[in-house]
Amino acid sequence: MSLYKKIKTVFAVVALTGFVSFSNATLLTLEPVVTTGDVGDTISIDLVFDGTNGGTPTYLGGYNLVLSFDETLLAYTGFQAGPEAFDTGFDFLSGFADSFGPGTVELFDVSLIGAAATAAAQDNLGNVFTLATIEFQAIAQGISSVGFLGIFDLSDENAGSLFDAGPVFTGPGVSVNVSTPIGLSLMSLSLLGLLVARRRKA
């Protein structure tokens, strides 16, 4: 099955289910769903895998995906493997900024500890764990969404496609609200007050 047909099938299933039930499905989410920060702050977003699959676990053996964000509000600064990722064999997280145009970051990794060890490690974590933390610097005021632009590979512990095993759902993405630092806002108001007072004297 071609990648286009796989993606089309996933979107059709998502449209039919309306995200009501995640049984017999794999779930990738970005967390937290809403985060706030000031200009200059570091914004951290977690990529989380949920293979609980309605009681029948799904195991992750590898992934390759692209995230998108508003590059006028956020600057991608890097990534690190999630705290549980090493336990599940994901030791070689790689990423490329702007590989699919401005405001994109591509992430990929593969578990190298073998199928049985991968499954056992993910069972020990309840089949829910953080794959990576992606970091941005807030560079301008506004609201940016950070979401999935595309998922090009999602494989199980035996290198089989999870797209063939059932639908793959992604969460709604993250809304990042960047505001002006309060100190800068207070300083601006103070300067405005001084200017008004000076004009009244004149």
Phi, psi and omega per residue, in radians:
M1 nan 2.310 -3.107
S2 -1.239 2.778 3.125
L3 -1.041 -0.701 3.135
Y4 -1.047 -0.779 -3.137
K5 -1.164 -0.640 3.110
K6 -1.104 -0.823 3.142
I7 -1.115 -0.720 3.122
K8 -1.084 -0.706 3.114
T9 -1.123 -0.757 3.128
V10 -1.056 -0.807 -3.131
F11 -1.118 -0.643 3.125
A12 -1.137 -0.745 3.123
V13 -1.140 -0.722 3.118
V14 -1.075 -0.755 3.140
A15 -1.101 -0.682 -3.116
L16 -1.264 -0.654 -3.077
T17 -1.516 -0.440 -3.130
G18 1.072 0.468 3.129
F19 1.090 0.340 -3.123
V20 -1.258 -0.733 -3.070
S21 -2.236 2.403 3.100
F22 -1.925 0.257 3.117
S23 -1.176 2.542 -3.086
N24 0.980 0.698 -3.135
A25 -2.518 2.715 3.047
T26 -1.767 2.504 -3.066
L27 -2.248 2.230 2.989
L28 -2.002 2.292 3.115
T29 -2.321 2.782 2.987
L30 -1.938 2.301 -3.078
E31 -2.334 2.592 -0.012
P32 -1.322 2.833 -3.100
V33 -1.183 -0.602 3.085
V34 -2.273 2.337 3.069
T35 -2.465 2.661 -3.125
T36 -2.248 2.772 3.093
G37 -2.963 2.946 3.093
D38 -1.737 2.819 3.047
V39 -0.980 2.265 -3.110
G40 1.735 -0.287 -3.134
D41 -1.296 2.730 2.976
T42 -1.568 2.257 3.122
I43 -1.893 2.124 -3.131
S44 -1.934 2.304 -3.129
I45 -2.259 2.308 -3.116
D46 -1.680 2.400 2.992
L47 -1.694 2.022 -3.006
V48 -2.043 2.348 3.063
F49 -1.809 2.310 3.080
D50 -2.165 1.862 -3.138
G51 -1.894 0.410 -3.115
T52 -1.154 -0.583 2.880
N53 0.928 0.767 3.068
G54 1.102 0.510 3.113
G55 1.788 -0.348 3.067
T56 -1.858 1.808 -2.980
P57 -1.129 2.542 2.986
T58 -1.960 2.408 -3.124
Y59 -1.942 2.508 -3.136
L60 -1.779 2.218 3.114
G61 -1.905 -0.373 3.132
G62 -3.026 2.781 3.109
Y63 -2.694 2.725 3.043
N64 -2.589 1.971 -3.071
L65 -2.503 2.859 -3.134
V66 -2.198 2.306 3.061
L67 -1.870 2.618 3.094
S68 -2.139 2.681 -3.138
F69 -2.739 2.927 3.132
D70 -1.485 1.851 -3.053
E71 -1.237 -0.197 3.069
T72 -1.411 -0.264 -3.123
L73 -1.965 -0.534 -3.095
L74 -2.201 2.469 3.032
A75 -2.009 2.125 3.120
Y76 -1.161 2.246 -3.111
T77 -2.027 -0.290 3.100
G78 2.705 -3.012 -3.108
F79 -2.639 2.837 2.993
Q80 -2.557 2.675 3.113
A81 -1.139 2.542 3.095
G82 -1.127 2.778 -3.075
P83 -1.063 -0.482 -3.138
E84 -1.673 -0.140 -3.030
A85 -1.070 -0.714 -3.124
F86 -1.108 -0.624 3.136
D87 -1.127 -0.442 -3.102
T88 -1.742 0.179 3.062
G89 1.575 0.032 3.128
F90 -1.515 1.499 -3.033
D91 -1.837 -0.110 -2.980
F92 -2.195 0.777 -3.138
L93 -1.002 2.255 3.112
S94 -2.234 2.654 3.128
G95 -2.676 2.659 -3.140
F96 -2.369 2.196 3.086
A97 -1.428 2.542 3.029
D98 1.063 0.336 -3.123
S99 -1.203 -0.382 3.086
F100 -2.066 0.535 3.140
G101 1.837 2.971 3.126
P102 -1.018 2.507 3.110
G103 1.347 0.487 3.087
T104 -2.320 2.665 3.012
V105 -2.484 2.263 3.133
E106 -1.765 2.313 3.115
L107 -2.158 2.426 3.022
F108 -2.632 2.630 3.138
D109 -2.827 2.833 3.122
V110 -2.534 2.471 3.089
S111 -1.415 2.288 -3.066
L112 -1.991 0.360 -3.084
I113 -1.773 0.105 3.128
G114 1.617 2.721 -3.020
A115 -1.076 -0.856 -3.082
A116 -1.133 -0.744 -3.138
A117 -1.186 -0.660 3.098
T118 -1.077 -0.848 -3.138
A119 -1.082 -0.766 -3.122
A120 -1.115 -0.749 -3.128
A121 -1.122 -0.715 -3.139
Q122 -1.254 -0.587 3.021
D123 -1.052 -0.703 -3.141
N124 -1.098 -0.428 3.134
L125 -1.689 0.129 -3.107
G126 1.277 0.283 3.127
N127 1.101 0.387 3.025
V128 -2.313 2.130 -3.130
F129 -2.771 2.801 -3.133
T130 -1.513 2.115 3.115
L131 -1.383 -0.724 -3.056
A132 -2.780 2.738 2.968
T133 -2.021 2.164 -3.124
I134 -1.831 2.334 -3.070
E135 -2.050 2.469 3.118
F136 -2.285 2.740 2.946
Q137 -1.872 2.308 3.088
A138 -1.310 2.110 -3.051
I139 -1.985 -0.207 3.128
A140 -2.734 2.757 -3.115
Q141 -1.335 2.453 3.111
G142 2.607 -2.990 -3.137
I143 -2.103 2.145 3.112
S144 -2.058 2.419 2.962
S145 -1.647 2.536 3.007
V146 -2.082 2.056 -3.045
G147 -2.539 -3.122 -3.131
F148 -1.468 2.097 3.049
L149 -1.508 -0.617 3.131
G150 -2.964 2.609 3.037
I151 -2.101 1.950 -3.026
F152 -1.683 -0.409 3.076
D153 -2.660 2.348 3.037
L154 -2.556 1.817 -3.021
S155 -2.044 2.727 3.130
D156 -1.509 -3.036 -3.069
E157 -1.138 -0.317 3.114
N158 -1.781 0.248 -3.128
A159 1.216 0.288 3.029
G160 -1.477 2.655 -3.098
S161 -1.270 2.264 3.056
L162 -1.256 -0.310 3.063
F163 -1.147 -0.536 3.132
D164 -1.382 -0.380 -3.074
A165 -1.454 -0.324 -3.100
G166 2.763 3.095 -3.090
P167 -1.155 2.592 3.070
V168 -1.992 2.093 3.139
F169 -1.826 2.567 2.991
T170 -2.070 2.558 3.099
G171 -1.202 3.097 -3.035
P172 -1.287 -0.089 -3.079
G173 1.618 -3.042 -3.068
V174 -2.085 2.417 3.006
S175 -1.776 2.100 -3.122
V176 -1.885 2.053 -3.130
N177 -1.816 1.960 -3.105
V178 -1.847 2.191 3.130
S179 -2.027 2.961 3.069
T180 -1.331 2.407 3.119
P181 -0.964 2.436 -3.045
I182 -1.066 -0.601 3.113
G183 -1.082 -0.727 3.137
L184 -1.180 -0.673 3.113
S185 -1.114 -0.785 3.133
L186 -1.134 -0.673 3.113
M187 -1.134 -0.704 3.118
S188 -1.113 -0.745 3.111
L189 -1.128 -0.688 3.119
S190 -1.100 -0.784 3.123
L191 -1.107 -0.690 3.103
L192 -1.113 -0.731 3.105
G193 -1.074 -0.732 3.109
L194 -1.121 -0.702 3.137
L195 -1.117 -0.767 3.126
V196 -1.125 -0.753 3.135
A197 -1.098 -0.679 3.141
R198 -1.156 -0.700 3.140
R199 -1.167 -0.621 3.134
R200 -1.151 -0.655 3.118
K201 -1.152 -0.626 -3.096
A202 -1.381 nan nan
